[in-house]
Amino acid sequence: AALAACRGNSPIATAYKTLLKAAKPKRVALTAIMRKIITIANTRVRDALREQNEIMTVPA
């Protein structure tokens, strides 16, 4: 997933290119992008669970 994201025209690809311009090795830059994708996914799951809990909570 990280390789595909780096090849596209997305904010993640821009971040990857920025890391490469900063003279980071490709493997290090790719690892940073993987971490970024995991962080984004975790945030989306967290927010979805919060919304689900708010919907299921019945006011007393």
N, C-alpha and C positions, 0 to 999 in steps of 0.2 A: 504494500500500500504506500509505503514511503517513497519508493522509486517512482511509482506512477504519479504521486503528488508533486514530486520534484520536476517531472517532465512537463507537466501542464502549465497553464497560465493562471496561477492562483497565488494567494498570499503566501502559501507554504512554499511554492516554487521561488517566490521572491526572497523569502527568508533563506532558503538553501543557497541561492546565488549570492546573497549578501555574505553568508558564511564562507563561501568559496573565495569571494573577493577579499575577505579578511585573512586569507592565506591559511585557512583551516584545511586539513586533509579531507579528502572526499568521504572517507569512512567516518570521521568525526562529525562532519556536517550531516551526514545521513543519520547518524545516531541521534543527533540533536533534533532532527526533523521527526524521527520516530517518537522521541519523548514529547515533542510538541503535539503530535497527533494523539498520543495517549492522554495527554492532559486535556485536550479539547474533548475527547470522547468521555472522559471521566466527568468533566464539567457538565456535559449534556445529560449524562445519566443522572447525576446528582440533581440537576434542575428538574428533570422529568419526575424523579421520585418525590421531590418537594411538592410539585404541582399535584401529583397523584394523592399525596397525603393531605393536602389542603382540600381537595375535592371530597375525599372520603371522610374528613373530619366533620362531624355534625355539631353545630353550635348548641350549647345547652340552654 
